[in-house]
Amino acid sequence: MRIRLTDSPISRAGYWWATAVGFTWGFIWSTGPVQVRHGLIVFTGMPKWTFGRGGSCVGGCYLTDRNAGDLVLGHEVVHQRQWRTYGMLFPLLYLIAGRDPLGNRFEIEAGLEAGGYLPKQRRARQHRTGR
């Protein structure tokens, strides 16, 4: 008998656990509006020390101070899908993929530009060349 850990009931249980943790953390620290947008529970007004980079996706929750535009939420929805696929393996896999977003396969899949990881000059050059 083989136990399947990804894209399975086990990974979905991990996703729901992470969502409960993210919701609790957001409920405790959020001082701004809490909304459901793009299928994510978005907690704004979070102190900067309560999340990483411009915001963090934990299960089905997105935690940020004010970085909640539609473009970045599209990026975070991909991370939400990654949480569903990998469950509680996702944080470990993300750590192994590395802190540099330009080389992290999960950030690349979510879209570096939407995540705000491309330098402004690179964004402008890509727009002009169509790449």
C-alpha positions in Angstrom: 0.0 0.0 0.0 1.4 3.4 -1.0 0.5 6.6 0.8 0.1 9.6 -1.4 1.2 12.8 0.3 0.6 15.3 -2.6 -2.7 16.3 -4.2 -4.5 14.0 -1.8 -6.8 14.0 1.2 -3.6 14.2 3.4 -2.4 17.3 1.6 -5.8 18.9 1.7 -6.0 18.3 5.5 -2.6 20.1 5.7 -4.0 22.9 3.7 -7.0 23.3 6.0 -4.7 23.1 9.1 -2.5 25.9 7.6 -5.7 27.9 6.8 -6.8 27.6 10.4 -3.4 28.7 11.6 -3.3 31.6 9.1 -6.8 32.7 10.0 -6.0 32.6 13.7 -2.7 34.6 13.2 -4.6 37.1 11.0 -7.5 37.4 13.4 -5.0 38.2 16.3 -2.9 40.8 14.4 -4.9 42.4 11.6 -5.9 46.0 12.2 -7.2 46.6 8.7 -10.1 45.3 6.7 -10.5 41.5 6.4 -12.0 40.5 3.0 -12.5 37.4 0.9 -10.9 38.3 -2.5 -10.0 35.9 -5.3 -10.9 33.0 -3.0 -8.4 34.1 -0.3 -9.1 35.4 3.1 -7.1 38.6 3.0 -5.9 40.1 6.3 -4.6 43.7 6.0 -3.1 46.0 8.5 -0.8 43.3 9.8 2.4 44.4 11.6 5.4 43.8 9.3 7.0 41.3 11.7 4.0 39.0 11.4 4.6 38.0 7.7 7.4 37.7 5.3 8.4 39.9 2.4 5.4 41.9 1.1 2.9 39.4 2.4 2.5 35.7 3.2 0.1 33.1 2.0 -0.7 30.5 4.7 -3.2 28.0 3.4 -6.1 30.0 2.1 -5.2 33.2 4.0 -3.1 36.1 2.8 -1.4 38.2 5.5 -0.1 41.6 4.6 0.1 45.2 5.8 -1.3 46.8 2.6 0.0 44.9 -0.4 -3.3 43.5 -1.6 -3.8 44.6 -5.2 -5.4 42.4 -7.7 -2.0 41.5 -9.4 -0.4 40.3 -6.2 -3.5 38.4 -5.2 -3.4 36.5 -8.5 0.2 35.6 -7.5 -1.0 34.5 -4.0 -3.8 32.4 -5.4 -1.1 30.2 -7.1 0.5 29.8 -3.7 -2.9 28.8 -2.3 -3.1 26.1 -5.0 0.5 25.0 -4.0 -0.7 24.7 -0.4 -3.6 22.5 -1.5 -1.3 20.3 -3.6 1.5 19.9 -1.0 -0.2 20.5 2.3 2.2 20.8 5.2 5.0 19.7 3.0 4.8 23.0 1.2 6.8 25.1 3.8 9.6 22.5 3.8 9.6 22.3 0.0 9.6 26.1 -0.2 12.5 26.3 2.2 14.5 23.8 0.1 13.7 25.8 -3.0 15.5 28.7 -1.5 14.9 32.3 -0.3 15.9 33.9 -3.6 12.6 34.3 -5.4 14.3 34.4 -8.8 15.5 30.8 -8.3 12.6 29.5 -6.2 10.4 27.3 -8.4 7.2 28.1 -6.4 7.7 31.9 -6.8 8.5 31.4 -10.5 5.3 29.3 -11.0 3.3 32.0 -9.2 4.8 34.7 -11.4 7.8 36.8 -10.5 6.4 40.0 -11.9 3.0 39.7 -10.2 4.8 38.9 -6.9 6.9 42.1 -7.3 10.2 40.3 -7.6 11.5 41.7 -10.9 13.5 44.9 -10.7 11.6 47.8 -12.3 14.1 48.2 -15.1 13.8 44.5 -15.9 10.0 44.9 -16.0 10.2 47.8 -18.4 12.6 45.9 -20.7 10.4 42.9 -20.7 7.4 45.0 -21.6 9.2 46.7 -24.5 10.6 43.4 -25.9 7.5 41.3 -25.2 9.4 38.7 -23.3 
